């Protein structure tokens, strides 16, 4: 199961961080674009999750993800299916 702290680290490592954004704050329901991440950054982060955690997420589903909460829900649901 991927945690918010792990996602924060992956975002920083995969796509960097905007100096004006506090990723350590309450970001679960903040849109990725408001956090300074475009769709390419989200795709890069998901690729890293796939590589590091072995969780495969469908590209179509990733395209609909708008917030860290949605991404965590998607990844953790895929992880549950894989484990089950």
N, C-alpha and C positions, 0 to 999 in steps of 0.2 A: 504494500500500500504506500503510495507516494504522499508525503506530507507537504504542507504549505512551506515549511522551512526548506525542504529539499527542492521544491519548485522554485523558490526564491534563488537558491544557489545555482540551479540550472539556468534560470533566466540571466543571471549575472554572467555566468561562464559562457553561455551560448550566444547571447545577444548584447551583452554589456548592460549598462544602466545609465539613464539620464541623470545628471547631477541634481536636477530639480525634483526628482522623484524619490520618495522614501519607501523602498520596498519592505522595510521592516515595520511599516505601519499597517493599518487595516486595509488590505488590498483585495481581499477575497471577492468582493463584488464591484471592484473598480475595473472599468473596461481596459483591455490591454492598450488600446490607442491612447488612453489618458495616462497610462504608465510609461508611454513612450515606445511601445512595442507594436510594430505592424504585423501583418499576417505572415510575412517571411520570417520574422523573429519567432513567432509562435511555431511555425513549421520546423524551424531549426531546433527549437527546444523539444518538440515532440520527437524529432529524429534522435536527439540525445537521450531522451527517455527510452526510446526503443532500443538503442544501443546499450545503454547502461543497465536497464532494468528488464529487458527482454519483453516489453509490453508493446504489442502491435496495435496501433489505432488507425482506423480507416481515414484516408485523406479527406473524404467528403464530410466526415464528422468533425474533423479538425477545422474545416473551413467555417463551421457554424459556431465555433467557440469564441466567446467574447470576453470572458472574465477568468481569472485564476480559479474560481470555484467551479466553473463549467469545465475547465481543463482537468482539474483534479477529479471531478466526478467521472469524466469520460475515461481518463487513464485508469482510475481505480476500478471502474466497471469492467474495462477490458482486462485488467489484471485478475479480477475475480473470475471471469469467464475462463481465462487461461488456466487458473489454479484449479477450477472446478472440473 
